[in-house]
């Protein structure tokens, strides 16, 4: 009987030694590089966390839908490549940039 108990205890300690414990980092340790696109002041460590925040707190559409709308706006402006897009955006005033951003986020 003692041998059986010792064997079970040995197996349990072996399993505990083999498992790697996942150490979760606290919020202060994370480098938050993804700000909310709604300028609510929140920042996130991952793109996925920011997208989830925008879906839940700002009723955000999916990233695919946002990208589709951006492409549609670019086509209606007659822009064909990245250089034209960057040049056009740099010419916009801050008010126009805010309007464009609000159109993309609706």
C-alpha positions as a Markdown table, in Angstrom:
| # | Residue | x | y | z |
|---|---|---|---|---|
| 1 | Unk | 0.0 | 0.0 | 0.0 |
| 2 | Unk | 2.8 | 2.4 | 0.9 |
| 3 | Unk | 4.5 | 1.7 | -2.5 |
| 4 | Unk | 1.3 | 2.6 | -4.3 |
| 5 | Unk | 1.0 | 5.9 | -2.5 |
| 6 | Unk | 4.7 | 6.6 | -3.1 |
| 7 | Unk | 4.3 | 5.9 | -6.8 |
| 8 | Unk | 1.3 | 8.2 | -7.1 |
| 9 | Unk | 3.1 | 11.0 | -5.2 |
| 10 | Unk | 6.2 | 10.5 | -7.5 |
| 11 | Unk | 4.0 | 10.8 | -10.6 |
| 12 | Unk | 2.3 | 14.0 | -9.3 |
| 13 | Unk | 5.6 | 15.7 | -8.4 |
| 14 | Unk | 7.0 | 14.7 | -11.8 |
| 15 | Unk | 4.0 | 16.2 | -13.6 |
| 16 | Unk | 4.3 | 19.4 | -11.6 |
| 17 | Unk | 7.9 | 19.7 | -12.5 |
| 18 | Unk | 7.3 | 19.2 | -16.2 |
| 19 | Unk | 4.6 | 21.8 | -16.6 |
| 20 | Unk | 5.6 | 25.3 | -17.3 |
| 21 | Unk | 3.6 | 27.9 | -15.5 |
| 22 | Unk | 2.4 | 30.8 | -17.6 |
| 23 | Unk | 3.3 | 34.1 | -15.9 |
| 24 | Unk | 0.9 | 36.8 | -16.8 |
| 25 | Unk | 2.3 | 40.3 | -17.0 |
| 26 | Unk | 0.6 | 43.1 | -15.3 |
| 27 | Unk | -0.8 | 46.1 | -17.2 |
| 28 | Unk | 2.1 | 48.3 | -16.1 |
| 29 | Unk | 4.6 | 46.0 | -17.8 |
| 30 | Unk | 2.9 | 46.0 | -21.2 |
| 31 | Unk | 4.1 | 48.5 | -23.8 |
| 32 | Unk | 0.9 | 50.0 | -25.1 |
| 33 | Unk | 1.4 | 51.1 | -28.7 |
| 34 | Unk | -2.1 | 50.9 | -30.1 |
| 35 | Unk | -4.3 | 53.9 | -29.3 |
| 36 | Unk | -8.0 | 53.9 | -29.7 |
| 37 | Unk | -9.0 | 55.4 | -33.1 |
| 38 | Unk | -11.9 | 57.2 | -31.5 |
| 39 | Unk | -9.4 | 59.3 | -29.4 |
| 40 | Unk | -11.0 | 58.3 | -26.1 |
| 41 | Unk | -7.6 | 58.2 | -24.5 |
| 42 | Unk | -7.3 | 54.4 | -24.2 |
| 43 | Unk | -4.2 | 52.5 | -25.4 |
| 44 | Unk | -3.6 | 48.8 | -25.9 |
| 45 | Unk | -0.7 | 46.4 | -26.1 |
| 46 | Unk | -2.1 | 44.6 | -29.1 |
| 47 | Unk | -4.1 | 45.4 | -32.2 |
| 48 | Unk | -6.6 | 42.7 | -31.3 |
| 49 | Unk | -7.3 | 44.2 | -27.8 |
| 50 | Unk | -7.8 | 47.7 | -29.4 |
| 51 | Unk | -10.2 | 46.2 | -32.0 |
| 52 | Unk | -12.2 | 44.4 | -29.3 |
| 53 | Unk | -12.4 | 47.7 | -27.3 |
| 54 | Unk | -13.7 | 49.6 | -30.4 |
| 55 | Unk | -16.3 | 46.9 | -31.1 |
| 56 | Unk | -17.6 | 46.8 | -27.5 |
| 57 | Unk | -17.3 | 50.5 | -26.5 |
| 58 | Unk | -17.8 | 52.4 | -29.7 |
| 59 | Unk | -20.0 | 50.0 | -31.7 |
| 60 | Unk | -17.2 | 49.7 | -34.3 |
| 61 | Unk | -17.6 | 47.7 | -37.4 |
| 62 | Unk | -15.0 | 45.1 | -38.3 |
| 63 | Unk | -11.6 | 46.0 | -39.6 |
| 64 | Unk | -12.5 | 44.4 | -43.0 |
| 65 | Unk | -15.6 | 46.7 | -43.3 |
| 66 | Unk | -13.5 | 49.7 | -42.3 |
| 67 | Unk | -10.8 | 48.9 | -44.9 |
| 68 | Unk | -13.5 | 48.4 | -47.6 |
| 69 | Unk | -15.0 | 51.8 | -46.9 |
| 70 | Unk | -11.5 | 53.4 | -47.0 |
| 71 | Unk | -10.9 | 51.8 | -50.4 |
| 72 | Unk | -14.2 | 53.1 | -51.6 |
| 73 | Unk | -13.5 | 56.6 | -50.5 |
| 74 | Unk | -10.0 | 56.5 | -52.2 |
| 75 | Unk | -11.6 | 55.3 | -55.4 |
| 76 | Unk | -14.2 | 58.1 | -55.4 |
| 77 | Unk | -11.3 | 60.6 | -55.0 |
| 78 | Unk | -9.6 | 59.1 | -58.1 |
| 79 | Unk | -6.4 | 58.2 | -56.2 |
| 80 | Unk | -4.5 | 55.2 | -57.7 |
| 81 | Unk | -1.4 | 54.5 | -55.6 |
| 82 | Unk | 0.1 | 55.0 | -52.2 |
| 83 | Unk | 2.1 | 58.1 | -53.3 |
| 84 | Unk | -1.1 | 59.9 | -54.5 |
| 85 | Unk | -2.9 | 58.9 | -51.3 |
| 86 | Unk | -0.1 | 60.3 | -49.1 |
| 87 | Unk | 0.1 | 63.5 | -51.1 |
| 88 | Unk | -3.6 | 64.0 | -50.9 |
| 89 | Unk | -3.8 | 63.4 | -47.2 |
| 90 | Unk | -0.9 | 65.8 | -46.5 |
| 91 | Unk | -2.8 | 68.5 | -48.3 |
| 92 | Unk | -5.9 | 68.1 | -46.1 |
| 93 | Unk | -6.5 | 70.5 | -43.3 |
| 94 | Unk | -7.0 | 69.1 | -39.7 |
| 95 | Unk | -10.8 | 69.6 | -40.0 |
| 96 | Unk | -10.8 | 67.6 | -43.3 |
| 97 | Unk | -8.7 | 64.9 | -41.8 |
| 98 | Unk | -11.1 | 64.6 | -38.8 |
| 99 | Unk | -14.1 | 64.4 | -41.2 |
| 100 | Unk | -12.4 | 61.7 | -43.2 |
| 101 | Unk | -11.6 | 59.8 | -40.0 |
| 102 | Unk | -15.1 | 60.0 | -38.8 |
| 103 | Unk | -16.4 | 58.8 | -42.1 |
| 104 | Unk | -14.1 | 55.8 | -41.9 |
| 105 | Unk | -15.2 | 55.0 | -38.4 |
| 106 | Unk | -19.0 | 55.2 | -38.9 |
